[in-house]
Amino acid sequence: QVQLVESGGGLVQAGGSLKLSCEVSGNSLSRIAIGWYRQPPGKQRELVAGISNSGNTKYSNGLKGRFTISRDNEQNTVYLQMSSLKPEDTAVYYCRAGFSNYVWMDYWGQGTQVTVSS
């Protein structure tokens, strides 16, 4: 069983930055992968970035360079640093747990709202 709690969302102007946090309990980041997903209004949920148990990262096309995923193993927390935000980044952002090879499990956080105003 893995529990995930997101935080750090909010309202920001276009061009601004936000840092989201995903606190993980029930398993160690050295054993599982964590992905950040987002669901814009009226659209499907999509993978934004992932970090494997070994620290390798991957990003959705077009987001690398603006978004950076990282983790703190001691805090068992995964972060998503978002910069140069655009109105189209507005979404509910979720983190999800996966096996070490990015096979995703059905463990999700409750989500955190990010709203980017123009």
Chimera marker file (.cmm) of the C-alpha trace (Angstrom):
<marker_set name="trace">
<marker id="1" x="0.000" y="0.000" z="0.000" r="1" g="1" b="0" radius="0.5"/>
<marker id="2" x="1.303" y="3.416" z="-0.971" r="1" g="1" b="0" radius="0.5"/>
<marker id="3" x="-0.103" y="6.737" z="0.172" r="1" g="1" b="0" radius="0.5"/>
<marker id="4" x="0.528" y="9.931" z="-1.773" r="1" g="1" b="0" radius="0.5"/>
<marker id="5" x="-0.240" y="13.492" z="-0.714" r="1" g="1" b="0" radius="0.5"/>
<marker id="6" x="0.255" y="16.382" z="-3.117" r="1" g="1" b="0" radius="0.5"/>
<marker id="7" x="0.668" y="20.013" z="-2.134" r="1" g="1" b="0" radius="0.5"/>
<marker id="8" x="1.944" y="23.283" z="-3.523" r="1" g="1" b="0" radius="0.5"/>
<marker id="9" x="-0.704" y="24.144" z="-6.080" r="1" g="1" b="0" radius="0.5"/>
<marker id="10" x="-2.253" y="27.569" z="-6.400" r="1" g="1" b="0" radius="0.5"/>
<marker id="11" x="-2.956" y="30.524" z="-8.619" r="1" g="1" b="0" radius="0.5"/>
<marker id="12" x="-0.050" y="32.019" z="-10.527" r="1" g="1" b="0" radius="0.5"/>
<marker id="13" x="0.317" y="34.475" z="-13.384" r="1" g="1" b="0" radius="0.5"/>
<marker id="14" x="1.601" y="33.367" z="-16.770" r="1" g="1" b="0" radius="0.5"/>
<marker id="15" x="5.383" y="33.267" z="-16.740" r="1" g="1" b="0" radius="0.5"/>
<marker id="16" x="5.495" y="32.437" z="-13.047" r="1" g="1" b="0" radius="0.5"/>
<marker id="17" x="6.702" y="29.348" z="-11.211" r="1" g="1" b="0" radius="0.5"/>
<marker id="18" x="5.347" y="26.806" z="-8.764" r="1" g="1" b="0" radius="0.5"/>
<marker id="19" x="6.869" y="23.834" z="-6.989" r="1" g="1" b="0" radius="0.5"/>
<marker id="20" x="4.628" y="20.892" z="-6.252" r="1" g="1" b="0" radius="0.5"/>
<marker id="21" x="5.381" y="18.266" z="-3.631" r="1" g="1" b="0" radius="0.5"/>
<marker id="22" x="4.285" y="14.650" z="-3.400" r="1" g="1" b="0" radius="0.5"/>
<marker id="23" x="4.836" y="13.084" z="0.010" r="1" g="1" b="0" radius="0.5"/>
<marker id="24" x="5.049" y="9.308" z="-0.204" r="1" g="1" b="0" radius="0.5"/>
<marker id="25" x="4.420" y="6.845" z="2.605" r="1" g="1" b="0" radius="0.5"/>
<marker id="26" x="4.111" y="3.088" z="2.708" r="1" g="1" b="0" radius="0.5"/>
<marker id="27" x="7.095" y="2.455" z="0.479" r="1" g="1" b="0" radius="0.5"/>
<marker id="28" x="10.537" y="3.826" z="-0.242" r="1" g="1" b="0" radius="0.5"/>
<marker id="29" x="11.442" y="5.968" z="-3.248" r="1" g="1" b="0" radius="0.5"/>
<marker id="30" x="14.410" y="3.651" z="-3.743" r="1" g="1" b="0" radius="0.5"/>
<marker id="31" x="11.932" y="0.906" z="-4.637" r="1" g="1" b="0" radius="0.5"/>
<marker id="32" x="9.213" y="2.626" z="-6.634" r="1" g="1" b="0" radius="0.5"/>
<marker id="33" x="8.787" y="5.107" z="-9.438" r="1" g="1" b="0" radius="0.5"/>
<marker id="34" x="6.672" y="8.225" z="-9.078" r="1" g="1" b="0" radius="0.5"/>
<marker id="35" x="4.910" y="10.036" z="-11.864" r="1" g="1" b="0" radius="0.5"/>
<marker id="36" x="3.330" y="13.455" z="-12.021" r="1" g="1" b="0" radius="0.5"/>
<marker id="37" x="0.133" y="13.554" z="-14.067" r="1" g="1" b="0" radius="0.5"/>
<marker id="38" x="-2.206" y="16.397" z="-14.844" r="1" g="1" b="0" radius="0.5"/>
<marker id="39" x="-5.820" y="16.663" z="-15.910" r="1" g="1" b="0" radius="0.5"/>
<marker id="40" x="-6.861" y="19.926" z="-17.577" r="1" g="1" b="0" radius="0.5"/>
<marker id="41" x="-10.546" y="20.871" z="-17.431" r="1" g="1" b="0" radius="0.5"/>
<marker id="42" x="-12.570" y="18.658" z="-19.743" r="1" g="1" b="0" radius="0.5"/>
<marker id="43" x="-9.555" y="16.634" z="-20.857" r="1" g="1" b="0" radius="0.5"/>
<marker id="44" x="-7.988" y="13.297" z="-20.059" r="1" g="1" b="0" radius="0.5"/>
<marker id="45" x="-5.308" y="12.819" z="-17.465" r="1" g="1" b="0" radius="0.5"/>
<marker id="46" x="-1.813" y="12.780" z="-18.954" r="1" g="1" b="0" radius="0.5"/>
<marker id="47" x="1.660" y="11.943" z="-17.756" r="1" g="1" b="0" radius="0.5"/>
<marker id="48" x="3.845" y="15.003" z="-17.221" r="1" g="1" b="0" radius="0.5"/>
<marker id="49" x="7.052" y="13.543" z="-15.804" r="1" g="1" b="0" radius="0.5"/>
<marker id="50" x="8.340" y="10.483" z="-14.009" r="1" g="1" b="0" radius="0.5"/>
<marker id="51" x="11.268" y="9.525" z="-11.832" r="1" g="1" b="0" radius="0.5"/>
<marker id="52" x="12.338" y="5.914" z="-11.424" r="1" g="1" b="0" radius="0.5"/>
<marker id="53" x="13.555" y="4.187" z="-8.288" r="1" g="1" b="0" radius="0.5"/>
<marker id="54" x="17.126" y="4.715" z="-9.531" r="1" g="1" b="0" radius="0.5"/>
<marker id="55" x="16.572" y="8.420" z="-10.158" r="1" g="1" b="0" radius="0.5"/>
<marker id="56" x="16.229" y="8.343" z="-13.937" r="1" g="1" b="0" radius="0.5"/>
<marker id="57" x="13.737" y="10.868" z="-15.221" r="1" g="1" b="0" radius="0.5"/>
<marker id="58" x="11.457" y="11.193" z="-18.188" r="1" g="1" b="0" radius="0.5"/>
<marker id="59" x="9.215" y="13.967" z="-19.445" r="1" g="1" b="0" radius="0.5"/>
<marker id="60" x="6.268" y="14.475" z="-21.701" r="1" g="1" b="0" radius="0.5"/>
<marker id="61" x="7.216" y="15.965" z="-25.064" r="1" g="1" b="0" radius="0.5"/>
<marker id="62" x="7.455" y="19.710" z="-24.867" r="1" g="1" b="0" radius="0.5"/>
<marker id="63" x="7.629" y="20.015" z="-21.101" r="1" g="1" b="0" radius="0.5"/>
<marker id="64" x="11.268" y="19.226" z="-20.503" r="1" g="1" b="0" radius="0.5"/>
<marker id="65" x="13.022" y="22.513" z="-19.974" r="1" g="1" b="0" radius="0.5"/>
<marker id="66" x="10.070" y="24.114" z="-18.219" r="1" g="1" b="0" radius="0.5"/>
<marker id="67" x="9.302" y="21.290" z="-15.758" r="1" g="1" b="0" radius="0.5"/>
<marker id="68" x="11.812" y="19.462" z="-13.585" r="1" g="1" b="0" radius="0.5"/>
<marker id="69" x="11.085" y="16.390" z="-11.486" r="1" g="1" b="0" radius="0.5"/>
<marker id="70" x="13.293" y="15.590" z="-8.521" r="1" g="1" b="0" radius="0.5"/>
<marker id="71" x="13.160" y="13.741" z="-5.236" r="1" g="1" b="0" radius="0.5"/>
<marker id="72" x="14.447" y="13.775" z="-1.682" r="1" g="1" b="0" radius="0.5"/>
<marker id="73" x="14.878" y="10.204" z="-0.501" r="1" g="1" b="0" radius="0.5"/>
<marker id="74" x="15.286" y="11.220" z="3.121" r="1" g="1" b="0" radius="0.5"/>
<marker id="75" x="11.995" y="13.098" z="3.060" r="1" g="1" b="0" radius="0.5"/>
<marker id="76" x="10.425" y="10.460" z="0.794" r="1" g="1" b="0" radius="0.5"/>
<marker id="77" x="9.098" y="13.330" z="-1.293" r="1" g="1" b="0" radius="0.5"/>
<marker id="78" x="9.025" y="13.931" z="-5.028" r="1" g="1" b="0" radius="0.5"/>
<marker id="79" x="8.888" y="17.454" z="-6.430" r="1" g="1" b="0" radius="0.5"/>
<marker id="80" x="7.763" y="19.014" z="-9.674" r="1" g="1" b="0" radius="0.5"/>
<marker id="81" x="9.315" y="22.409" z="-10.319" r="1" g="1" b="0" radius="0.5"/>
<marker id="82" x="7.321" y="24.271" z="-12.947" r="1" g="1" b="0" radius="0.5"/>
<marker id="83" x="8.546" y="27.465" z="-14.540" r="1" g="1" b="0" radius="0.5"/>
<marker id="84" x="7.487" y="29.755" z="-17.385" r="1" g="1" b="0" radius="0.5"/>
<marker id="85" x="3.947" y="28.627" z="-16.705" r="1" g="1" b="0" radius="0.5"/>
<marker id="86" x="1.288" y="29.081" z="-19.368" r="1" g="1" b="0" radius="0.5"/>
<marker id="87" x="-2.505" y="29.210" z="-19.097" r="1" g="1" b="0" radius="0.5"/>
<marker id="88" x="-2.625" y="25.796" z="-20.798" r="1" g="1" b="0" radius="0.5"/>
<marker id="89" x="-0.747" y="24.350" z="-17.820" r="1" g="1" b="0" radius="0.5"/>
<marker id="90" x="-3.899" y="24.895" z="-15.776" r="1" g="1" b="0" radius="0.5"/>
<marker id="91" x="-4.953" y="21.499" z="-14.441" r="1" g="1" b="0" radius="0.5"/>
<marker id="92" x="-5.289" y="19.328" z="-11.398" r="1" g="1" b="0" radius="0.5"/>
<marker id="93" x="-1.893" y="17.756" z="-10.823" r="1" g="1" b="0" radius="0.5"/>
<marker id="94" x="-1.657" y="14.252" z="-9.368" r="1" g="1" b="0" radius="0.5"/>
<marker id="95" x="1.178" y="11.978" z="-8.393" r="1" g="1" b="0" radius="0.5"/>
<marker id="96" x="1.046" y="8.263" z="-8.970" r="1" g="1" b="0" radius="0.5"/>
<marker id="97" x="3.170" y="5.345" z="-7.798" r="1" g="1" b="0" radius="0.5"/>
<marker id="98" x="4.666" y="2.760" z="-10.089" r="1" g="1" b="0" radius="0.5"/>
<marker id="99" x="6.932" y="-0.218" z="-10.112" r="1" g="1" b="0" radius="0.5"/>
<marker id="100" x="10.575" y="0.511" z="-10.715" r="1" g="1" b="0" radius="0.5"/>
<marker id="101" x="10.193" y="0.038" z="-14.500" r="1" g="1" b="0" radius="0.5"/>
<marker id="102" x="7.415" y="2.635" z="-14.839" r="1" g="1" b="0" radius="0.5"/>
<marker id="103" x="4.616" y="0.068" z="-14.793" r="1" g="1" b="0" radius="0.5"/>
<marker id="104" x="2.058" y="2.190" z="-13.018" r="1" g="1" b="0" radius="0.5"/>
<marker id="105" x="0.068" y="1.044" z="-10.013" r="1" g="1" b="0" radius="0.5"/>
<marker id="106" x="-3.363" y="2.293" z="-9.084" r="1" g="1" b="0" radius="0.5"/>
<marker id="107" x="-2.143" y="4.475" z="-6.253" r="1" g="1" b="0" radius="0.5"/>
<marker id="108" x="-2.934" y="8.151" z="-6.685" r="1" g="1" b="0" radius="0.5"/>
<marker id="109" x="-2.871" y="11.235" z="-4.542" r="1" g="1" b="0" radius="0.5"/>
<marker id="110" x="-5.897" y="13.477" z="-4.177" r="1" g="1" b="0" radius="0.5"/>
<marker id="111" x="-4.509" y="16.082" z="-6.552" r="1" g="1" b="0" radius="0.5"/>
<marker id="112" x="-3.578" y="19.740" z="-6.260" r="1" g="1" b="0" radius="0.5"/>
<marker id="113" x="-5.059" y="22.502" z="-8.411" r="1" g="1" b="0" radius="0.5"/>
<marker id="114" x="-2.764" y="24.685" z="-10.496" r="1" g="1" b="0" radius="0.5"/>
<marker id="115" x="-4.339" y="27.694" z="-12.164" r="1" g="1" b="0" radius="0.5"/>
<marker id="116" x="-2.317" y="29.926" z="-14.479" r="1" g="1" b="0" radius="0.5"/>
<marker id="117" x="-3.889" y="33.271" z="-15.322" r="1" g="1" b="0" radius="0.5"/>
<marker id="118" x="-3.101" y="35.162" z="-18.500" r="1" g="1" b="0" radius="0.5"/>
<link id1="1" id2="2" r="1" g="1" b="0" radius="0.2"/>
<link id1="2" id2="3" r="1" g="1" b="0" radius="0.2"/>
<link id1="3" id2="4" r="1" g="1" b="0" radius="0.2"/>
<link id1="4" id2="5" r="1" g="1" b="0" radius="0.2"/>
<link id1="5" id2="6" r="1" g="1" b="0" radius="0.2"/>
<link id1="6" id2="7" r="1" g="1" b="0" radius="0.2"/>
<link id1="7" id2="8" r="1" g="1" b="0" radius="0.2"/>
<link id1="8" id2="9" r="1" g="1" b="0" radius="0.2"/>
<link id1="9" id2="10" r="1" g="1" b="0" radius="0.2"/>
<link id1="10" id2="11" r="1" g="1" b="0" radius="0.2"/>
<link id1="11" id2="12" r="1" g="1" b="0" radius="0.2"/>
<link id1="12" id2="13" r="1" g="1" b="0" radius="0.2"/>
<link id1="13" id2="14" r="1" g="1" b="0" radius="0.2"/>
<link id1="14" id2="15" r="1" g="1" b="0" radius="0.2"/>
<link id1="15" id2="16" r="1" g="1" b="0" radius="0.2"/>
<link id1="16" id2="17" r="1" g="1" b="0" radius="0.2"/>
<link id1="17" id2="18" r="1" g="1" b="0" radius="0.2"/>
<link id1="18" id2="19" r="1" g="1" b="0" radius="0.2"/>
<link id1="19" id2="20" r="1" g="1" b="0" radius="0.2"/>
<link id1="20" id2="21" r="1" g="1" b="0" radius="0.2"/>
<link id1="21" id2="22" r="1" g="1" b="0" radius="0.2"/>
<link id1="22" id2="23" r="1" g="1" b="0" radius="0.2"/>
<link id1="23" id2="24" r="1" g="1" b="0" radius="0.2"/>
<link id1="24" id2="25" r="1" g="1" b="0" radius="0.2"/>
<link id1="25" id2="26" r="1" g="1" b="0" radius="0.2"/>
<link id1="26" id2="27" r="1" g="1" b="0" radius="0.2"/>
<link id1="27" id2="28" r="1" g="1" b="0" radius="0.2"/>
<link id1="28" id2="29" r="1" g="1" b="0" radius="0.2"/>
<link id1="29" id2="30" r="1" g="1" b="0" radius="0.2"/>
<link id1="30" id2="31" r="1" g="1" b="0" radius="0.2"/>
<link id1="31" id2="32" r="1" g="1" b="0" radius="0.2"/>
<link id1="32" id2="33" r="1" g="1" b="0" radius="0.2"/>
<link id1="33" id2="34" r="1" g="1" b="0" radius="0.2"/>
<link id1="34" id2="35" r="1" g="1" b="0" radius="0.2"/>
<link id1="35" id2="36" r="1" g="1" b="0" radius="0.2"/>
<link id1="36" id2="37" r="1" g="1" b="0" radius="0.2"/>
<link id1="37" id2="38" r="1" g="1" b="0" radius="0.2"/>
<link id1="38" id2="39" r="1" g="1" b="0" radius="0.2"/>
<link id1="39" id2="40" r="1" g="1" b="0" radius="0.2"/>
<link id1="40" id2="41" r="1" g="1" b="0" radius="0.2"/>
<link id1="41" id2="42" r="1" g="1" b="0" radius="0.2"/>
<link id1="42" id2="43" r="1" g="1" b="0" radius="0.2"/>
<link id1="43" id2="44" r="1" g="1" b="0" radius="0.2"/>
<link id1="44" id2="45" r="1" g="1" b="0" radius="0.2"/>
<link id1="45" id2="46" r="1" g="1" b="0" radius="0.2"/>
<link id1="46" id2="47" r="1" g="1" b="0" radius="0.2"/>
<link id1="47" id2="48" r="1" g="1" b="0" radius="0.2"/>
<link id1="48" id2="49" r="1" g="1" b="0" radius="0.2"/>
<link id1="49" id2="50" r="1" g="1" b="0" radius="0.2"/>
<link id1="50" id2="51" r="1" g="1" b="0" radius="0.2"/>
<link id1="51" id2="52" r="1" g="1" b="0" radius="0.2"/>
<link id1="52" id2="53" r="1" g="1" b="0" radius="0.2"/>
<link id1="53" id2="54" r="1" g="1" b="0" radius="0.2"/>
<link id1="54" id2="55" r="1" g="1" b="0" radius="0.2"/>
<link id1="55" id2="56" r="1" g="1" b="0" radius="0.2"/>
<link id1="56" id2="57" r="1" g="1" b="0" radius="0.2"/>
<link id1="57" id2="58" r="1" g="1" b="0" radius="0.2"/>
<link id1="58" id2="59" r="1" g="1" b="0" radius="0.2"/>
<link id1="59" id2="60" r="1" g="1" b="0" radius="0.2"/>
<link id1="60" id2="61" r="1" g="1" b="0" radius="0.2"/>
<link id1="61" id2="62" r="1" g="1" b="0" radius="0.2"/>
<link id1="62" id2="63" r="1" g="1" b="0" radius="0.2"/>
<link id1="63" id2="64" r="1" g="1" b="0" radius="0.2"/>
<link id1="64" id2="65" r="1" g="1" b="0" radius="0.2"/>
<link id1="65" id2="66" r="1" g="1" b="0" radius="0.2"/>
<link id1="66" id2="67" r="1" g="1" b="0" radius="0.2"/>
<link id1="67" id2="68" r="1" g="1" b="0" radius="0.2"/>
<link id1="68" id2="69" r="1" g="1" b="0" radius="0.2"/>
<link id1="69" id2="70" r="1" g="1" b="0" radius="0.2"/>
<link id1="70" id2="71" r="1" g="1" b="0" radius="0.2"/>
<link id1="71" id2="72" r="1" g="1" b="0" radius="0.2"/>
<link id1="72" id2="73" r="1" g="1" b="0" radius="0.2"/>
<link id1="73" id2="74" r="1" g="1" b="0" radius="0.2"/>
<link id1="74" id2="75" r="1" g="1" b="0" radius="0.2"/>
<link id1="75" id2="76" r="1" g="1" b="0" radius="0.2"/>
<link id1="76" id2="77" r="1" g="1" b="0" radius="0.2"/>
<link id1="77" id2="78" r="1" g="1" b="0" radius="0.2"/>
<link id1="78" id2="79" r="1" g="1" b="0" radius="0.2"/>
<link id1="79" id2="80" r="1" g="1" b="0" radius="0.2"/>
<link id1="80" id2="81" r="1" g="1" b="0" radius="0.2"/>
<link id1="81" id2="82" r="1" g="1" b="0" radius="0.2"/>
<link id1="82" id2="83" r="1" g="1" b="0" radius="0.2"/>
<link id1="83" id2="84" r="1" g="1" b="0" radius="0.2"/>
<link id1="84" id2="85" r="1" g="1" b="0" radius="0.2"/>
<link id1="85" id2="86" r="1" g="1" b="0" radius="0.2"/>
<link id1="86" id2="87" r="1" g="1" b="0" radius="0.2"/>
<link id1="87" id2="88" r="1" g="1" b="0" radius="0.2"/>
<link id1="88" id2="89" r="1" g="1" b="0" radius="0.2"/>
<link id1="89" id2="90" r="1" g="1" b="0" radius="0.2"/>
<link id1="90" id2="91" r="1" g="1" b="0" radius="0.2"/>
<link id1="91" id2="92" r="1" g="1" b="0" radius="0.2"/>
<link id1="92" id2="93" r="1" g="1" b="0" radius="0.2"/>
<link id1="93" id2="94" r="1" g="1" b="0" radius="0.2"/>
<link id1="94" id2="95" r="1" g="1" b="0" radius="0.2"/>
<link id1="95" id2="96" r="1" g="1" b="0" radius="0.2"/>
<link id1="96" id2="97" r="1" g="1" b="0" radius="0.2"/>
<link id1="97" id2="98" r="1" g="1" b="0" radius="0.2"/>
<link id1="98" id2="99" r="1" g="1" b="0" radius="0.2"/>
<link id1="99" id2="100" r="1" g="1" b="0" radius="0.2"/>
<link id1="100" id2="101" r="1" g="1" b="0" radius="0.2"/>
<link id1="101" id2="102" r="1" g="1" b="0" radius="0.2"/>
<link id1="102" id2="103" r="1" g="1" b="0" radius="0.2"/>
<link id1="103" id2="104" r="1" g="1" b="0" radius="0.2"/>
<link id1="104" id2="105" r="1" g="1" b="0" radius="0.2"/>
<link id1="105" id2="106" r="1" g="1" b="0" radius="0.2"/>
<link id1="106" id2="107" r="1" g="1" b="0" radius="0.2"/>
<link id1="107" id2="108" r="1" g="1" b="0" radius="0.2"/>
<link id1="108" id2="109" r="1" g="1" b="0" radius="0.2"/>
<link id1="109" id2="110" r="1" g="1" b="0" radius="0.2"/>
<link id1="110" id2="111" r="1" g="1" b="0" radius="0.2"/>
<link id1="111" id2="112" r="1" g="1" b="0" radius="0.2"/>
<link id1="112" id2="113" r="1" g="1" b="0" radius="0.2"/>
<link id1="113" id2="114" r="1" g="1" b="0" radius="0.2"/>
<link id1="114" id2="115" r="1" g="1" b="0" radius="0.2"/>
<link id1="115" id2="116" r="1" g="1" b="0" radius="0.2"/>
<link id1="116" id2="117" r="1" g="1" b="0" radius="0.2"/>
<link id1="117" id2="118" r="1" g="1" b="0" radius="0.2"/>
</marker_set>
